[in-house]
Amino acid sequence: MTETTVVHLMRHGEVHNPAGVLYGRIPDYHLSELGRAMADRVAEHVKNRDIVHLVSSPLERAQETMEPIAATFGLTPDIDERVIEAANLFEGKKFGVGDGALKNPSAWWLLRNPVKPSWGEPYQQIVRRMRDGIETARQKAAGHEALIVSHQLPIWIVRSAIEGRRLWHDPRKRQCSLASVTSFTFHGESIVSVGYSEPAKDLLPVKNPKKFVGGA
């Protein structure tokens, strides 16, 4: 009989980022109070799941999101570099035309190739490392469930690859809100379904459609 395994990819909660910069992989960016409430909400949401294995990105915001989940299940999460945020050449800057990095024409060259993309880690590289991380989690949770706390772009890119969508996209249209959970169900080694939920939907801050900040 083929065993069924579920691997959940959770995006971390809201980050304290008063300067509104693209923080990416920069260290020392922590959850806000709202972000901690989001993490608590997801821990409550998944407490009755058959989760036997936990994995976190090494960044602080991911590990802090994982804390209440780890406490709920009494598990120690693995720290996995393969599920870290994507590298980005705009890290540490505000990303916008009027008040951000794009007001300087010298930055426009970085946007020359949205397909690769030219301003950061190649999408195909993100897919490879995320799929490797997911596969390791599947193996360790075989017949049960695993939960990985990662970041918006890596989660959306690997989901897009799995569902057969092009990898270059409008960041504002990603279905991967703060503290959301994207779930891959495997029969044996094959993914048979993809699910998506927003346990902390009512806690989400109002979006400003003109800006894209943070690190996801």
Buried (B, 14 or more C-beta within 10 A) or exposed (E): EEEBBBBBBBBBBBBEBEEBBBBBBBEEBBBBEBBBBBBBBBBBBBEEBEBBBBBBBBBBBBBBBBBBBBEBBEBEBBBBEBBBBBBBBBBEBBBBEEEBBBEEEEBEEBEEEEEBBEBBBBBEBBBBBBBEBBBBBBEBBBEBBBBBBBBBBBBBBBBBBBEEEEBEBEEEEBEBBBBBBBBBBBEEEEBEEEEEBBBBEEBBEEEEEEBBBBBB
